[in-house]
Amino acid sequence: MVHDAVTYDDVHVDFTEEEWALLNPSQKCLYRDVMLDTYRNLTATGYIWDDHNMEEHCQTSKRHRR
């Protein structure tokens, strides 16, 4: 059985600013936690991040400070 590789783009949800504004603080926190877990899981499988530190992005993104 052959499995295709999973990429970050396969699992990432990208909200528009308008969509992000509709989320309550607990939903934003849940999103951050899920995306950090996704980052860690992909990293554990050997996924190579092209040009940035995704964990830092998830923790400091302006979206997550709103």
PDB file of N, CA, C and O in Angstrom:
ATOM      1  N   MET A   1       0.849  -1.181   0.000  1.00  0.00           N
ATOM      2  CA  MET A   1       0.000   0.000   0.000  1.00  0.00           C
ATOM      3  C   MET A   1       0.890   1.239   0.000  1.00  0.00           C
ATOM      4  O   MET A   1       1.780   1.362   0.842  1.00  0.00           O
ATOM      5  N   VAL A   2       0.658   2.152  -0.934  1.00  0.00           N
ATOM      6  CA  VAL A   2       1.441   3.378  -1.055  1.00  0.00           C
ATOM      7  C   VAL A   2       0.623   4.547  -0.517  1.00  0.00           C
ATOM      8  O   VAL A   2      -0.549   4.719  -0.851  1.00  0.00           O
ATOM      9  N   HIS A   3       1.274   5.340   0.324  1.00  0.00           N
ATOM     10  CA  HIS A   3       0.625   6.530   0.885  1.00  0.00           C
ATOM     11  C   HIS A   3       1.282   7.779   0.320  1.00  0.00           C
ATOM     12  O   HIS A   3       2.508   7.872   0.268  1.00  0.00           O
ATOM     13  N   ASP A   4       0.480   8.724  -0.097  1.00  0.00           N
ATOM     14  CA  ASP A   4       1.018  10.000  -0.540  1.00  0.00           C
ATOM     15  C   ASP A   4       1.441  10.810   0.672  1.00  0.00           C
ATOM     16  O   ASP A   4       0.840  10.713   1.742  1.00  0.00           O
ATOM     17  N   ALA A   5       2.483  11.611   0.492  1.00  0.00           N
ATOM     18  CA  ALA A   5       2.968  12.460   1.575  1.00  0.00           C
ATOM     19  C   ALA A   5       1.947  13.549   1.877  1.00  0.00           C
ATOM     20  O   ALA A   5       1.293  14.077   0.978  1.00  0.00           O
ATOM     21  N   VAL A   6       1.826  13.868   3.142  1.00  0.00           N
ATOM     22  CA  VAL A   6       0.953  14.952   3.582  1.00  0.00           C
ATOM     23  C   VAL A   6       1.795  16.212   3.679  1.00  0.00           C
ATOM     24  O   VAL A   6       2.921  16.182   4.176  1.00  0.00           O
ATOM     25  N   THR A   7       1.249  17.307   3.206  1.00  0.00           N
ATOM     26  CA  THR A   7       1.950  18.579   3.320  1.00  0.00           C
ATOM     27  C   THR A   7       1.175  19.500   4.255  1.00  0.00           C
ATOM     28  O   THR A   7       0.011  19.253   4.570  1.00  0.00           O
ATOM     29  N   TYR A   8       1.827  20.545   4.684  1.00  0.00           N
ATOM     30  CA  TYR A   8       1.175  21.529   5.545  1.00  0.00           C
ATOM     31  C   TYR A   8      -0.058  22.110   4.854  1.00  0.00           C
ATOM     32  O   TYR A   8      -1.086  22.328   5.494  1.00  0.00           O
ATOM     33  N   ASP A   9       0.046  22.357   3.561  1.00  0.00           N
ATOM     34  CA  ASP A   9      -1.093  22.917   2.825  1.00  0.00           C
ATOM     35  C   ASP A   9      -2.302  21.988   2.820  1.00  0.00           C
ATOM     36  O   ASP A   9      -3.436  22.447   2.679  1.00  0.00           O
ATOM     37  N   ASP A  10      -2.070  20.688   2.972  1.00  0.00           N
ATOM     38  CA  ASP A  10      -3.175  19.724   3.029  1.00  0.00           C
ATOM     39  C   ASP A  10      -4.009  19.870   4.297  1.00  0.00           C
ATOM     40  O   ASP A  10      -5.193  19.530   4.303  1.00  0.00           O
ATOM     41  N   VAL A  11      -3.410  20.366   5.357  1.00  0.00           N
ATOM     42  CA  VAL A  11      -4.096  20.393   6.650  1.00  0.00           C
ATOM     43  C   VAL A  11      -4.306  21.794   7.219  1.00  0.00           C
ATOM     44  O   VAL A  11      -4.984  21.958   8.233  1.00  0.00           O
ATOM     45  N   HIS A  12      -3.736  22.785   6.579  1.00  0.00           N
ATOM     46  CA  HIS A  12      -3.805  24.161   7.070  1.00  0.00           C
ATOM     47  C   HIS A  12      -5.142  24.809   6.703  1.00  0.00           C
ATOM     48  O   HIS A  12      -5.637  24.663   5.586  1.00  0.00           O
ATOM     49  N   VAL A  13      -5.705  25.520   7.663  1.00  0.00           N
ATOM     50  CA  VAL A  13      -6.905  26.320   7.418  1.00  0.00           C
ATOM     51  C   VAL A  13      -6.478  27.780   7.489  1.00  0.00           C
ATOM     52  O   VAL A  13      -5.908  28.220   8.488  1.00  0.00           O
ATOM     53  N   ASP A  14      -6.754  28.519   6.440  1.00  0.00           N
ATOM     54  CA  ASP A  14      -6.353  29.923   6.384  1.00  0.00           C
ATOM     55  C   ASP A  14      -7.610  30.790   6.402  1.00  0.00           C
ATOM     56  O   ASP A  14      -8.365  30.827   5.430  1.00  0.00           O
ATOM     57  N   PHE A  15      -7.824  31.482   7.512  1.00  0.00           N
ATOM     58  CA  PHE A  15      -8.993  32.349   7.650  1.00  0.00           C
ATOM     59  C   PHE A  15      -8.704  33.713   7.033  1.00  0.00           C
ATOM     60  O   PHE A  15      -7.572  34.195   7.081  1.00  0.00           O
ATOM     61  N   THR A  16      -9.720  34.328   6.459  1.00  0.00           N
ATOM     62  CA  THR A  16      -9.610  35.731   6.070  1.00  0.00           C
ATOM     63  C   THR A  16      -9.691  36.558   7.358  1.00  0.00           C
ATOM     64  O   THR A  16     -10.080  36.035   8.402  1.00  0.00           O
ATOM     65  N   GLU A  17      -9.336  37.817   7.292  1.00  0.00           N
ATOM     66  CA  GLU A  17      -9.440  38.665   8.483  1.00  0.00           C
ATOM     67  C   GLU A  17     -10.883  38.747   8.961  1.00  0.00           C
ATOM     68  O   GLU A  17     -11.145  38.776  10.164  1.00  0.00           O
ATOM     69  N   GLU A  18     -11.816  38.785   8.019  1.00  0.00           N
ATOM     70  CA  GLU A  18     -13.233  38.853   8.384  1.00  0.00           C
ATOM     71  C   GLU A  18     -13.684  37.584   9.096  1.00  0.00           C
ATOM     72  O   GLU A  18     -14.403  37.650  10.092  1.00  0.00           O
ATOM     73  N   GLU A  19     -13.261  36.427   8.584  1.00  0.00           N
ATOM     74  CA  GLU A  19     -13.608  35.156   9.217  1.00  0.00           C
ATOM     75  C   GLU A  19     -12.983  35.057  10.604  1.00  0.00           C
ATOM     76  O   GLU A  19     -13.626  34.615  11.556  1.00  0.00           O
ATOM     77  N   TRP A  20     -11.713  35.474  10.708  1.00  0.00           N
ATOM     78  CA  TRP A  20     -11.013  35.407  11.990  1.00  0.00           C
ATOM     79  C   TRP A  20     -11.724  36.272  13.041  1.00  0.00           C
ATOM     80  O   TRP A  20     -11.819  35.888  14.207  1.00  0.00           O
ATOM     81  N   ALA A  21     -12.216  37.427  12.623  1.00  0.00           N
ATOM     82  CA  ALA A  21     -12.899  38.341  13.540  1.00  0.00           C
ATOM     83  C   ALA A  21     -14.189  37.732  14.088  1.00  0.00           C
ATOM     84  O   ALA A  21     -14.644  38.119  15.164  1.00  0.00           O
ATOM     85  N   LEU A  22     -14.776  36.792  13.368  1.00  0.00           N
ATOM     86  CA  LEU A  22     -16.014  36.155  13.823  1.00  0.00           C
ATOM     87  C   LEU A  22     -15.790  35.070  14.877  1.00  0.00           C
ATOM     88  O   LEU A  22     -16.734  34.652  15.547  1.00  0.00           O
ATOM     89  N   LEU A  23     -14.554  34.617  15.022  1.00  0.00           N
ATOM     90  CA  LEU A  23     -14.264  33.572  16.005  1.00  0.00           C
ATOM     91  C   LEU A  23     -14.175  34.171  17.401  1.00  0.00           C
ATOM     92  O   LEU A  23     -13.696  35.292  17.572  1.00  0.00           O
ATOM     93  N   ASN A  24     -14.637  33.425  18.394  1.00  0.00           N
ATOM     94  CA  ASN A  24     -14.487  33.896  19.767  1.00  0.00           C
ATOM     95  C   ASN A  24     -13.104  33.484  20.279  1.00  0.00           C
ATOM     96  O   ASN A  24     -12.444  32.661  19.644  1.00  0.00           O
ATOM     97  N   PRO A  25     -12.651  34.032  21.403  1.00  0.00           N
ATOM     98  CA  PRO A  25     -11.297  33.746  21.887  1.00  0.00           C
ATOM     99  C   PRO A  25     -11.001  32.255  22.071  1.00  0.00           C
ATOM    100  O   PRO A  25      -9.885  31.816  21.792  1.00  0.00           O
ATOM    101  N   SER A  26     -11.972  31.474  22.534  1.00  0.00           N
ATOM    102  CA  SER A  26     -11.700  30.045  22.726  1.00  0.00           C
ATOM    103  C   SER A  26     -11.521  29.333  21.384  1.00  0.00           C
ATOM    104  O   SER A  26     -10.738  28.388  21.294  1.00  0.00           O
ATOM    105  N   GLN A  27     -12.230  29.767  20.346  1.00  0.00           N
ATOM    106  CA  GLN A  27     -12.060  29.182  19.014  1.00  0.00           C
ATOM    107  C   GLN A  27     -10.689  29.535  18.432  1.00  0.00           C
ATOM    108  O   GLN A  27     -10.052  28.705  17.784  1.00  0.00           O
ATOM    109  N   LYS A  28     -10.241  30.768  18.667  1.00  0.00           N
ATOM    110  CA  LYS A  28      -8.918  31.172  18.207  1.00  0.00           C
ATOM    111  C   LYS A  28      -7.836  30.373  18.924  1.00  0.00           C
ATOM    112  O   LYS A  28      -6.848  29.968  18.310  1.00  0.00           O
ATOM    113  N   CYS A  29      -8.018  30.152  20.201  1.00  0.00           N
ATOM    114  CA  CYS A  29      -7.062  29.363  20.983  1.00  0.00           C
ATOM    115  C   CYS A  29      -7.038  27.917  20.483  1.00  0.00           C
ATOM    116  O   CYS A  29      -5.969  27.326  20.336  1.00  0.00           O
ATOM    117  N   LEU A  30      -8.203  27.357  20.228  1.00  0.00           N
ATOM    118  CA  LEU A  30      -8.280  25.999  19.707  1.00  0.00           C
ATOM    119  C   LEU A  30      -7.570  25.901  18.367  1.00  0.00           C
ATOM    120  O   LEU A  30      -6.816  24.954  18.139  1.00  0.00           O
ATOM    121  N   TYR A  31      -7.793  26.849  17.487  1.00  0.00           N
ATOM    122  CA  TYR A  31      -7.122  26.873  16.190  1.00  0.00           C
ATOM    123  C   TYR A  31      -5.609  26.870  16.381  1.00  0.00           C
ATOM    124  O   TYR A  31      -4.904  26.074  15.762  1.00  0.00           O
ATOM    125  N   ARG A  32      -5.113  27.756  17.234  1.00  0.00           N
ATOM    126  CA  ARG A  32      -3.674  27.829  17.489  1.00  0.00           C
ATOM    127  C   ARG A  32      -3.141  26.500  18.005  1.00  0.00           C
ATOM    128  O   ARG A  32      -2.106  26.023  17.541  1.00  0.00           O
ATOM    129  N   ASP A  33      -3.841  25.902  18.961  1.00  0.00           N
ATOM    130  CA  ASP A  33      -3.390  24.630  19.525  1.00  0.00           C
ATOM    131  C   ASP A  33      -3.373  23.514  18.481  1.00  0.00           C
ATOM    132  O   ASP A  33      -2.429  22.725  18.426  1.00  0.00           O
ATOM    133  N   VAL A  34      -4.411  23.450  17.658  1.00  0.00           N
ATOM    134  CA  VAL A  34      -4.483  22.415  16.621  1.00  0.00           C
ATOM    135  C   VAL A  34      -3.378  22.617  15.591  1.00  0.00           C
ATOM    136  O   VAL A  34      -2.744  21.652  15.164  1.00  0.00           O
ATOM    137  N   MET A  35      -3.143  23.859  15.191  1.00  0.00           N
ATOM    138  CA  MET A  35      -2.106  24.110  14.195  1.00  0.00           C
ATOM    139  C   MET A  35      -0.714  23.829  14.766  1.00  0.00           C
ATOM    140  O   MET A  35       0.155  23.347  14.040  1.00  0.00           O
ATOM    141  N   LEU A  36      -0.486  24.118  16.044  1.00  0.00           N
ATOM    142  CA  LEU A  36       0.804  23.775  16.654  1.00  0.00           C
ATOM    143  C   LEU A  36       0.983  22.263  16.721  1.00  0.00           C
ATOM    144  O   LEU A  36       2.075  21.762  16.453  1.00  0.00           O
ATOM    145  N   ASP A  37      -0.062  21.532  17.072  1.00  0.00           N
ATOM    146  CA  ASP A  37       0.010  20.067  17.076  1.00  0.00           C
ATOM    147  C   ASP A  37       0.287  19.539  15.669  1.00  0.00           C
ATOM    148  O   ASP A  37       1.074  18.609  15.490  1.00  0.00           O
ATOM    149  N   THR A  38      -0.361  20.135  14.682  1.00  0.00           N
ATOM    150  CA  THR A  38      -0.140  19.735  13.292  1.00  0.00           C
ATOM    151  C   THR A  38       1.312  19.975  12.906  1.00  0.00           C
ATOM    152  O   THR A  38       1.946  19.113  12.297  1.00  0.00           O
ATOM    153  N   TYR A  39       1.834  21.128  13.256  1.00  0.00           N
ATOM    154  CA  TYR A  39       3.232  21.447  12.990  1.00  0.00           C
ATOM    155  C   TYR A  39       4.149  20.401  13.623  1.00  0.00           C
ATOM    156  O   TYR A  39       5.049  19.872  12.970  1.00  0.00           O
ATOM    157  N   ARG A  40       3.910  20.115  14.880  1.00  0.00           N
ATOM    158  CA  ARG A  40       4.768  19.153  15.584  1.00  0.00           C
ATOM    159  C   ARG A  40       4.658  17.754  14.980  1.00  0.00           C
ATOM    160  O   ARG A  40       5.664  17.060  14.837  1.00  0.00           O
ATOM    161  N   ASN A  41       3.443  17.340  14.626  1.00  0.00           N
ATOM    162  CA  ASN A  41       3.254  16.015  14.034  1.00  0.00           C
ATOM    163  C   ASN A  41       3.931  15.907  12.674  1.00  0.00           C
ATOM    164  O   ASN A  41       4.582  14.902  12.388  1.00  0.00           O
ATOM    165  N   LEU A  42       3.787  16.918  11.840  1.00  0.00           N
ATOM    166  CA  LEU A  42       4.446  16.885  10.534  1.00  0.00           C
ATOM    167  C   LEU A  42       5.967  16.901  10.695  1.00  0.00           C
ATOM    168  O   LEU A  42       6.677  16.206   9.969  1.00  0.00           O
ATOM    169  N   THR A  43       6.463  17.689  11.642  1.00  0.00           N
ATOM    170  CA  THR A  43       7.901  17.742  11.895  1.00  0.00           C
ATOM    171  C   THR A  43       8.413  16.380  12.361  1.00  0.00           C
ATOM    172  O   THR A  43       9.492  15.947  11.957  1.00  0.00           O
ATOM    173  N   ALA A  44       7.642  15.714  13.205  1.00  0.00           N
ATOM    174  CA  ALA A  44       8.043  14.393  13.716  1.00  0.00           C
ATOM    175  C   ALA A  44       8.122  13.350  12.605  1.00  0.00           C
ATOM    176  O   ALA A  44       8.866  12.377  12.723  1.00  0.00           O
ATOM    177  N   THR A  45       7.369  13.544  11.537  1.00  0.00           N
ATOM    178  CA  THR A  45       7.409  12.593  10.425  1.00  0.00           C
ATOM    179  C   THR A  45       8.501  12.940   9.411  1.00  0.00           C
ATOM    180  O   THR A  45       8.656  12.262   8.396  1.00  0.00           O
ATOM    181  N   GLY A  46       9.259  14.010   9.701  1.00  0.00           N
ATOM    182  CA  GLY A  46      10.357  14.383   8.826  1.00  0.00           C
ATOM    183  C   GLY A  46      10.005  15.437   7.803  1.00  0.00           C
ATOM    184  O   GLY A  46      10.782  15.688   6.882  1.00  0.00           O
ATOM    185  N   TYR A  47       8.848  16.058   7.945  1.00  0.00           N
ATOM    186  CA  TYR A  47       8.442  17.107   7.008  1.00  0.00           C
ATOM    187  C   TYR A  47       9.450  18.244   7.060  1.00  0.00           C
ATOM    188  O   TYR A  47       9.836  18.685   8.143  1.00  0.00           O
ATOM    189  N   ILE A  48       9.876  18.718   5.902  1.00  0.00           N
ATOM    190  CA  ILE A  48      10.853  19.803   5.815  1.00  0.00           C
ATOM    191  C   ILE A  48      10.124  21.124   5.568  1.00  0.00           C
ATOM    192  O   ILE A  48       9.370  21.259   4.604  1.00  0.00           O
ATOM    193  N   TRP A  49      10.357  22.087   6.446  1.00  0.00           N
ATOM    194  CA  TRP A  49       9.741  23.410   6.315  1.00  0.00           C
ATOM    195  C   TRP A  49      10.627  24.248   5.414  1.00  0.00           C
ATOM    196  O   TRP A  49      11.825  24.384   5.661  1.00  0.00           O
ATOM    197  N   ASP A  50      10.040  24.808   4.373  1.00  0.00           N
ATOM    198  CA  ASP A  50      10.799  25.503   3.342  1.00  0.00           C
ATOM    199  C   ASP A  50      11.581  26.713   3.834  1.00  0.00           C
ATOM    200  O   ASP A  50      12.807  26.738   3.726  1.00  0.00           O
ATOM    201  N   ASP A  51      10.895  27.710   4.370  1.00  0.00           N
ATOM    202  CA  ASP A  51      11.576  28.982   4.575  1.00  0.00           C
ATOM    203  C   ASP A  51      11.222  29.700   5.867  1.00  0.00           C
ATOM    204  O   ASP A  51      11.551  30.875   6.024  1.00  0.00           O
ATOM    205  N   HIS A  52      10.564  29.023   6.788  1.00  0.00           N
ATOM    206  CA  HIS A  52      10.203  29.736   8.006  1.00  0.00           C
ATOM    207  C   HIS A  52       9.900  28.756   9.136  1.00  0.00           C
ATOM    208  O   HIS A  52       9.724  27.558   8.913  1.00  0.00           O
ATOM    209  N   ASN A  53       9.846  29.283  10.326  1.00  0.00           N
ATOM    210  CA  ASN A  53       9.548  28.495  11.516  1.00  0.00           C
ATOM    211  C   ASN A  53       8.041  28.542  11.746  1.00  0.00           C
ATOM    212  O   ASN A  53       7.525  29.537  12.255  1.00  0.00           O
ATOM    213  N   MET A  54       7.340  27.486  11.380  1.00  0.00           N
ATOM    214  CA  MET A  54       5.882  27.473  11.458  1.00  0.00           C
ATOM    215  C   MET A  54       5.400  27.570  12.907  1.00  0.00           C
ATOM    216  O   MET A  54       4.375  28.196  13.178  1.00  0.00           O
ATOM    217  N   GLU A  55       6.124  26.960  13.827  1.00  0.00           N
ATOM    218  CA  GLU A  55       5.711  27.032  15.226  1.00  0.00           C
ATOM    219  C   GLU A  55       5.726  28.480  15.705  1.00  0.00           C
ATOM    220  O   GLU A  55       4.794  28.925  16.374  1.00  0.00           O
ATOM    221  N   GLU A  56       6.773  29.208  15.365  1.00  0.00           N
ATOM    222  CA  GLU A  56       6.845  30.618  15.746  1.00  0.00           C
ATOM    223  C   GLU A  56       5.712  31.394  15.085  1.00  0.00           C
ATOM    224  O   GLU A  56       5.093  32.250  15.718  1.00  0.00           O
ATOM    225  N   HIS A  57       5.439  31.100  13.821  1.00  0.00           N
ATOM    226  CA  HIS A  57       4.342  31.767  13.114  1.00  0.00           C
ATOM    227  C   HIS A  57       3.018  31.543  13.832  1.00  0.00           C
ATOM    228  O   HIS A  57       2.244  32.483  14.009  1.00  0.00           O
ATOM    229  N   CYS A  58       2.751  30.316  14.244  1.00  0.00           N
ATOM    230  CA  CYS A  58       1.490  30.013  14.925  1.00  0.00           C
ATOM    231  C   CYS A  58       1.380  30.744  16.252  1.00  0.00           C
ATOM    232  O   CYS A  58       0.289  31.153  16.650  1.00  0.00           O
ATOM    233  N   GLN A  59       2.497  30.910  16.936  1.00  0.00           N
ATOM    234  CA  GLN A  59       2.469  31.535  18.249  1.00  0.00           C
ATOM    235  C   GLN A  59       2.422  33.052  18.191  1.00  0.00           C
ATOM    236  O   GLN A  59       1.903  33.688  19.108  1.00  0.00           O
ATOM    237  N   THR A  60       2.952  33.639  17.134  1.00  0.00           N
ATOM    238  CA  THR A  60       3.080  35.091  17.121  1.00  0.00           C
ATOM    239  C   THR A  60       2.306  35.771  16.006  1.00  0.00           C
ATOM    240  O   THR A  60       2.376  36.992  15.867  1.00  0.00           O
ATOM    241  N   SER A  61       1.583  35.022  15.224  1.00  0.00           N
ATOM    242  CA  SER A  61       0.838  35.609  14.118  1.00  0.00           C
ATOM    243  C   SER A  61      -0.093  36.703  14.623  1.00  0.00           C
ATOM    244  O   SER A  61      -0.712  36.564  15.678  1.00  0.00           O
ATOM    245  N   LYS A  62      -0.187  37.786  13.867  1.00  0.00           N
ATOM    246  CA  LYS A  62      -1.074  38.880  14.276  1.00  0.00           C
ATOM    247  C   LYS A  62      -2.502  38.399  14.406  1.00  0.00           C
ATOM    248  O   LYS A  62      -3.280  38.972  15.168  1.00  0.00           O
ATOM    249  N   ARG A  63      -2.862  37.351  13.675  1.00  0.00           N
ATOM    250  CA  ARG A  63      -4.220  36.825  13.776  1.00  0.00           C
ATOM    251  C   ARG A  63      -4.496  36.307  15.176  1.00  0.00           C
ATOM    252  O   ARG A  63      -5.623  36.404  15.663  1.00  0.00           O
ATOM    253  N   HIS A  64      -3.479  35.759  15.826  1.00  0.00           N
ATOM    254  CA  HIS A  64      -3.684  35.137  17.116  1.00  0.00           C
ATOM    255  C   HIS A  64      -3.638  36.127  18.275  1.00  0.00           C
ATOM    256  O   HIS A  64      -3.858  35.749  19.426  1.00  0.00           O
ATOM    257  N   ARG A  65      -3.360  37.369  17.979  1.00  0.00           N
ATOM    258  CA  ARG A  65      -3.340  38.388  19.033  1.00  0.00           C
ATOM    259  C   ARG A  65      -4.598  39.215  19.046  1.00  0.00           C
ATOM    260  O   ARG A  65      -4.744  40.095  19.894  1.00  0.00           O
ATOM    261  N   ARG A  66      -5.499  38.962  18.144  1.00  0.00           N
ATOM    262  CA  ARG A  66      -6.736  39.758  18.057  1.00  0.00           C
ATOM    263  C   ARG A  66      -7.697  39.343  19.135  1.00  0.00           C
ATOM    264  O   ARG A  66      -8.794  39.895  19.229  1.00  0.00           O
TER     265      ARG A  66
END
